[in-house]
Amino acid sequence: MLSDNIFLKILEKKIPARILYEDEHCIAFHDNNPQAPVHVLIIPRKVIPTHADIQAEDRELLGHLHWVAAQLAEKLGIGDGYRLVLNCKERAGQTVPHLHLHLLGGRNFAWPPG
């Protein structure tokens, strides 16, 4: 249920988060269960449940999320190599019904992932 969405509670400041970046379009914060030395979640303020729910009017917002990821990668010292992950639906590992980017870095990554 979207009203129980943990990301909405973070956006509404109902639960704490270690926020790194915030603007009128998105918020970025450290993941509580990091999968790399640097693991940041970047979420839009607009609720988009999954990548499959993106609409034409969301194109600029998604570009902004990627721009924020690039800025944070530099700020966090992982500009020499990082991974962006966007899971779509439960089968792909999406556990929160709110589109979000994972910015991962600080270690070498293998391919293929998962």
C-alpha positions as CSV (number, residue, x, y, z in Angstrom):
1,M,0.0,0.0,0.0
2,L,1.4,3.4,-1.0
3,S,0.4,5.1,2.3
4,D,2.7,2.6,4.1
5,N,5.6,3.4,1.8
6,I,8.7,3.9,3.9
7,F,10.1,6.4,1.3
8,L,7.0,8.6,1.7
9,K,7.6,8.6,5.4
10,I,11.2,9.7,4.8
11,L,10.0,12.4,2.4
12,E,7.5,13.6,5.0
13,K,10.2,13.6,7.7
14,K,8.1,11.1,9.7
15,I,11.1,8.8,10.1
16,P,14.8,9.9,10.1
17,A,17.2,9.3,7.2
18,R,20.8,10.3,6.6
19,I,20.1,12.8,3.9
20,L,22.8,13.8,1.5
21,Y,20.9,15.9,-1.0
22,E,17.4,17.4,-1.2
23,D,15.6,19.6,-3.7
24,E,12.1,20.2,-5.0
25,H,12.3,17.1,-7.2
26,C,14.0,14.5,-5.1
27,I,15.8,13.4,-2.0
28,A,19.0,11.3,-1.6
29,F,20.0,9.4,1.5
30,H,22.2,6.6,2.7
31,D,20.7,3.1,2.4
32,N,20.2,1.5,5.8
33,N,21.2,-1.9,4.4
34,P,24.3,-1.0,2.3
35,Q,25.4,-3.4,-0.4
36,A,28.7,-1.4,-1.1
37,P,30.9,1.0,0.9
38,V,28.8,3.8,-0.7
39,H,25.1,3.0,-1.1
40,V,22.8,5.9,-1.6
41,L,19.1,5.9,-2.6
42,I,17.8,8.7,-4.8
43,I,14.0,9.0,-4.9
44,P,11.7,11.4,-6.6
45,R,9.2,13.3,-4.5
46,K,6.6,12.3,-7.1
47,V,5.3,8.8,-6.3
48,I,6.0,6.6,-9.3
49,P,5.4,3.0,-8.1
50,T,7.7,1.3,-10.6
51,H,9.8,2.0,-13.7
52,A,7.0,0.5,-15.7
53,D,4.7,3.4,-14.5
54,I,6.8,6.2,-15.9
55,Q,4.8,8.6,-18.1
56,A,6.0,10.9,-20.8
57,E,5.8,13.9,-18.4
58,D,8.3,12.1,-16.1
59,R,11.2,12.3,-18.6
60,E,12.7,15.5,-17.2
61,L,12.4,14.2,-13.6
62,L,14.3,11.0,-14.5
63,G,17.0,13.0,-16.1
64,H,17.3,15.0,-12.9
65,L,17.6,11.9,-10.8
66,H,20.6,10.8,-13.0
67,W,22.1,14.2,-12.8
68,V,21.9,14.1,-9.0
69,A,23.5,10.6,-9.0
70,A,26.5,11.9,-11.0
71,Q,26.9,14.9,-8.7
72,L,26.7,12.7,-5.6
73,A,29.2,10.2,-7.1
74,E,31.8,13.0,-7.4
75,K,31.0,14.4,-3.9
76,L,31.3,11.0,-2.3
77,G,34.6,10.2,-4.0
78,I,33.4,7.4,-6.3
79,G,33.5,9.3,-9.6
80,D,36.2,6.9,-10.8
81,G,33.5,4.2,-11.1
82,Y,30.1,3.5,-9.7
83,R,26.9,1.6,-10.5
84,L,23.4,2.8,-10.8
85,V,20.6,0.2,-10.2
86,L,16.9,0.6,-10.8
87,N,14.9,-2.5,-10.0
88,C,11.4,-2.8,-11.5
89,K,8.8,-4.8,-9.6
90,E,9.3,-7.5,-7.0
91,R,10.7,-10.2,-9.4
92,A,13.6,-7.9,-10.1
93,G,14.2,-7.1,-6.4
94,Q,12.1,-3.9,-5.9
95,T,10.9,-4.0,-2.3
96,V,9.5,-0.5,-2.0
97,P,6.7,0.6,-4.4
98,H,8.3,3.9,-5.1
99,L,10.8,4.3,-8.0
100,H,14.3,4.8,-6.8
101,L,17.9,4.7,-8.0
102,H,20.6,2.9,-6.1
103,L,24.0,4.7,-6.3
104,L,26.7,2.1,-5.4
105,G,30.4,2.5,-5.3
106,G,33.6,2.2,-3.3
107,R,34.4,-1.3,-4.5
108,N,34.9,-3.3,-7.7
109,F,31.7,-4.7,-9.2
110,A,31.4,-8.0,-11.2
111,W,29.4,-8.6,-14.3
112,P,26.8,-9.9,-14.8
113,P,25.2,-8.6,-11.6
114,G,22.9,-10.8,-9.4
